């Protein structure tokens, strides 16, 4: 994952919340590209104004691919598709918002040559994605075709998506929930889960999951921000 974008009907409220919680700063981007999110001058993503309340709102994570158009064709052939309008985004590359067979959304992006590799996630940066799905097997089939991902098992028996067979290739997890609406959730790295969660609540967030085991031995919490958008906090496992 190389980029994230938040689409919300209340971008100013969202910007104030995340700036206070994570120390983000912002810079106006090119026309139509929203506001760029920065952490210590490193660009992380963007915040955009939703065109209609309740339509297309939420965080979308961007997957680096070799061929955006091919990813759209493969998704369309397996019950998914893409939102209208493949586009060239200055500084980011060719982008399509891909929806799966259950309308969960990721974006496929082909960055231009020489684009810097995203650095290791620091506190306040995006660090992990989770697909909440009623059917992990079906998700494995779809995302394996579209992005070439394969499944791995975590130490606690959970399901991980990976770009290759190594631990370094792990890109996301799949969380099976029989009654859930299928969707993707992005997580931000924190060094103190409980303190950050309580700070978020004071800023207007609501807690959906206060604390539970996360990937690779860490702990996570799930919240909604003051504009109603779901996101996660992830505290990595402490190294000995």
N, C-alpha and C positions, 0 to 999 in steps of 0.2 A: 504494500500500500504506500502510495507516494504523496497523497494529497487528500484533504477532506474539505467539504463545503457544507455549510449550514444554510438552508433556505427557511426563512421564518417571516411571519407577518409583522414581527416586532424586532427588527434588527438592532435598533438602538438599545432596547432593553437587554437583548442577548449580549451585545458587545459590552455593556456595563457589567453584567454578571460575570462573564468569563474573564474580563480584565481584572476584576477584583479577586476572583478565585484563583487564577493561574498567572497573573501578571502579564497577560497578553497586551500588545499594542497593535495599532491598526494603521493601515495606509490605503488610501483610495486607489483602486486599480483602474485599468483601462475601462472605457465605457462598456457597460454590460457585464463586466467581470466582478462586480461587487466590491467588497472591502477585503483587502488582504490581511490575514492574521499573522502576527509576528511574535516570536518568543526569542528574546535576546538577539533581535535582528534576523533571526532565521524564519523564512516564510513557511507556514504550516498548512495554510488553506485559505478559505474565503468565507464571508458571510454575505448572503444575498437577500433581497427583499422578495417575499413570496407574492405572486401575482394574485392569488386568491386564498383566503383563509381556509386552512384544512386541505389544500391541494398541493401535493408535492413538498410538504414541509418536512424538515428533519435533516439529520446529518447524512451525507452520502460520501462513501469512501471510494477512492480512485485506485484502480488496479493497473499497473504497468503491463502493457501487452505489446507484441510485435506488430500486430495488424488490427486496428480498431474495427475496420469494416468487416473483416473476417469474423471477429468475435460477435458482431451484431448478426451476421448471417447464421452462425452456428446457434446462437441463442434463439433466433426466430424459428429455426427448424426443430427446436426441442421444447416448444411451448412458451418461450419467452419472447423477447423483442427488444426494442429500444424506443425511447421517447423521440419524437420528431426533432430533426435538426442536429446532425453531426456538425461539429464546429471546430474551428481552430482558435485556441485560447492563447493569447500572447504570453510567452514565458512558460507555458505548460505543455502545449502540443495539441494534437487532434484528439477530440473527446466525444464519446457517446455515452449517454446514460442508459445502461442495460438493465432491463427488468427480467426476472426469472418467471417461471411458469405460475408462481403464486404472487407475483407483482412486488417481490422484494427487489430493492434496487442497489446496484453498484455502478460505478462509472468505469469505462475502459479508456485508457489514455496511452497514446504513443508520443513520448517526449522527443524533442529534436535532439540530434547528436550533440554531445558535450554537456547535456543537462546534469548537474551535480546529483550524486546519489544521496538520498535523504540520510542525515546523520542518525546515530543511535538515539533513541528516544530519551530525552531528559525529563525531569519533573515539569509538569505543565504541558507536555507534548503528547500527541497521539501515539499509542503504543500497541493496540490490539483491536481486532474485530471479532464479533461473534454473530453467527447466524442462528436466530431462534426459529426453529422449524418443527412441524409435527412429523416430518419424515426425513430422517438423515440419509437414508439410502437413496431416495429420489434426489436430494440435494447433491449428494456425491456424484450421481450420474450427470446432472446438469452442469455443475461447476467444473467437473473433470473435463467435459467436452469444451466448454466455453473458454476456460482459462488454463486448462491443462493441469489442474490441481489433483492431488491424490490424497488419500486419507492416511493419517497416522493415529496412533493411540497415545494419549498422555499417560503419565505415571499413575494417575488416579483412575484410569480407565475411560477418560473422556475422549471425544473425537476431535481431531485437529485436521485442518486443511493445510497442505504443504505443496510448495512448488517443486520440491524434489524429495529424496528419501532421507535427507539429513535434518537434524534438529534446527540448523540455521535456516532451512527452507520453510519452516512453519510460518504461516501468514495469518491464520484465523482459527477459530474453533466453531464447532457446531453443537448447539444445545437443543436436545430433543424435548419438546413440550407439546403433548398431544392436542391441547386445546388452543394453542397460541396462533395468532396471526403471524405468518412468516415475515420476518424483517431482519435487517442487519443493525447491529448496535456497535458504535465505536467507543473506545475506552481511552482515558487519559492517565498518564503515569503520575502517581503521587508518592510521597515518602512517608506519609502518615494518614492512613485511610480514615480513621475515626475523626481526626481533627479536621481534615478537608471536607468530609461529609457534613459535619456539624456547621462548618463555615458556610457551605453551600446552602444549608437549610436557613441559616440566618439571612442569606441573600435572597431567599424566596424559592429555593428548590424544594421539591418533594421527593421523599425517599420511597422507592419501590422495593428494594432489597438492601437492608442495612449492611450486611457483611456475609460473605460466604467464600468458599474456596475458589480460587481462580486458576488460570493456567500456570503450569510450571511451578506449582507450590505457593503461588502468591495468594492474595485475597482481593476480592472485588466488591463493589457496591454499585447499585443501579439507581439512578435518579431521573427526574425530569427537571429541566431548567425552568426559569420563570415564564418562558413562552410556551411551555408544555412539551418540549422536545426531549426524548429519552437519550441518555448518555451514561457511560460507565466510568467509574474510578478504579484504577488497578494499582495495588501496592505489590511490587515484585517480592519474591521470597528473599529473605535476608541471606547473604552469603556468609559462610562460616569463616 
